[in-house]
């Protein structure tokens, strides 16, 4: 999918900043509240899996759209 040249880098840097802040706060609260740590572990796992999903979707949208089977390849990568 064609995008502006700086859009991908801005998208990645914005995502990394927000996820870094969210993961940092989660780890800080997890260390601070040792008694109830199950919820923080689930939240940390959620952030981790969301980051993996964003990685795969960025791989899909940065695929060469001039490839003969581009539509199928992008659908496979998003799936």
Secondary structure, 3 states (H helix, E strand, C coil): CCCCCCHHHHHHHHHHHHHHHHHHHHHHHHHHCCCCCHHHHHHHHHHHHHHHHHHHHHHHHCCCCCCCCHHHHHHHHHC
